[in-house]
Amino acid sequence: MESEMKLDPAGVRKLRESKSWTQEHLANAAGVSLRTIQRMESDGSASAESRLAVAAALGVPVESIRLALDEGSVAAHDKLSRGVSGARWGYAGVLAGTAASAAGILAGSPGAEQAGTALGILGAFAGIAAGTIGVLSQRARRNAR
């Protein structure tokens, strides 16, 4: 991967302005020089380290900031962020549901054999749900690009 990459200057500016930040504020938050931010917004040049620092300061994954910069679109960044966030909530739901179901099975089962069978079925359903969430989140990421 190259250390220097040309970016769409308007993309950085749009992301920065969406937070109502000045160039100086972004530079301080990212731990880079004001000149680095000015260069990113004027001629589109930035090192890999600067891209990572700016993405972290803006609170976005570096993939989404590259996507937004490449397309010059804050909307693309927002769409990608929703897909990632939705997947996290989906996995959290699977985990919480599985834990609650397992507790219910163990508390209500008269025998170890029945509990084992029920937990096996529960595990299969949790695996299917997690796999479905993974596939759907990948599709959402692909569609955001």
Secondary structure as UniProt FT lines:
FT   STRAND          4..6
FT   HELIX           9..18
FT   TURN            19..20
FT   HELIX           23..30
FT   HELIX           34..42
FT   STRAND          45..47
FT   HELIX           48..58
FT   HELIX           62..71
FT   HELIX           74..108
FT   HELIX           112..144
//
